[in-house]
């Protein structure tokens, strides 16, 4: 099980002013920011967060509140994967 880190740590350490959400998935604490309808916007935001020093940011996808793979989300929304 991963250790719980207070959301305030990420806000102060990485100067994140946006809302940070915490969820537990498969025994791991996952912190999320942002809500995007386009993969390109989510990817760009991931890079911005990474540039602030956050290690290991990634894009997660949801459909009707359920976590799905990014590939599934791209197929559902008829979007293309972008590097």
N, C-alpha and C positions, 0 to 999 in steps of 0.2 A: 504494500500500500504506500502510495506517495504521501509525503507530509504536506499538511495544509499550510499554505503561506497566506497571510492576510492580504486582501485586495489592496489595502493601503500601502503595502510594501511596493507593489508594482506601480501604483500611482505616484509615489514619491521618488522611487529609485529611477524610473524611466520617464518621468514627467508625462504621464498619461492622464489627460483631463477627461477623457470619455468614460462612460460607464463600463465597468469591468464586471462580468458575470462569472460565477463559479458554479461548475457542475461536476459531479463525480461519475466517471464512466469506467467500468471494469476495474474499480478500485483505485483509479488514478484521478487526481484533481486536475480539471481542465479549466483554464481561464479564457474567456472569450471577450472580444470587443468588436463592435460594429455589426451592421446588418446590411447586406448588399443583395441586390437582385441580379447583378451582373458579375460573372467570374472575374473579369478584368479589373473591376473596381476592388473586389476582395483581394485579389493578388497584389494590386498596387498598395493597398492598405497594409497587407502583410509585410511588404518590403519597407514601408515607412516605419512600422513598429520594429522591424529588424534593425533598421538604421538607428533607432533610438537605443539599441543595445540589448533588446530582448532576445534571448537565445531560443532557437527552435520554433518560431511562430509558424503556423500552418493555416490553411484554409479548411474550414469544416462546412459541410452542407446539411441542410435540414429540409424536410418536406412534411408539411402538416405537423410540425413539432417533433418529428422523429429524425434522428441523425441518419444520413445516408452518405454514400460515397460521393465525392466530387464528380466522378465520371457519371454516376446516375443523375445527378443534378444537371450536368451539362446536356445529357440526352433528353431529360424531361423538358428542359427549357430551350432546346435546340440551339445551344451556344457551343462555341468551339473552345478547346483548351488553348490557353495562351501562355507562352513562357515568360 
